[in-house]
Amino acid sequence: MSYTAWIVPLLLAAVGCVGLFRRTDVFDALVTGGARGLQVVFRILPTLTALLAAVSALRASGALDALTALLHPLLAKLGIPAETVPLMFIRPFSGSGALAVGTELMETYGPDSQIGRTAAVMLGATETTFYTVAVYFGAVGVKRTRHAIPAALCADLAGFLAAALAVRLLF
């Protein structure tokens, strides 16, 4: 048996020991965390479903193909695979939706293809801009985002460009 097989049991034992040391009800914390996790799933499921339905509708209508064809010359000059257009549009809105689109790209083209690798790096190099702005600005009571959203979208664009460049240079 390898040493890595012991990582999870040892980690769980360590959490239990720390909980005992701090006199925390570990089981209650686990159940509470699980309940909160389910609440989050139920809260984001309608949004995720709507986003995936919208992307599917755009694909089925041909609008996404038309947009991809329109952007193809520019994307080719920038070195970005045109097939990643759906990912680039959904990523600023939903991390879960972007993960679903990225998974679909990898299933279609393969994880070791240029498109699959570019999609994977794009997922790691960009942020769910609108969600992040809404959560963090809402937490501190900021009502006017001013230049934050345009700057964040520029950062996402830079992330998409850097992802495509990194994949071209490293693979």
Buried (B, 14 or more C-beta within 10 A) or exposed (E): EEEEEEEEEEEEEEBEEEBEEEEEEBEEEEEEEEEEEEEEEEEBEEBBEEBBEBBEEBEEEEEBBEBBEEBBEEBEEEBBBBBBBBBBBBBBBBBBBBBBBBBBBBEEBEBEBBBBBBBBBBBEBBBBBBBBBEEEBEEEEEEEBEEBBEEBBEBBBEBBBBBBBBBBEEE
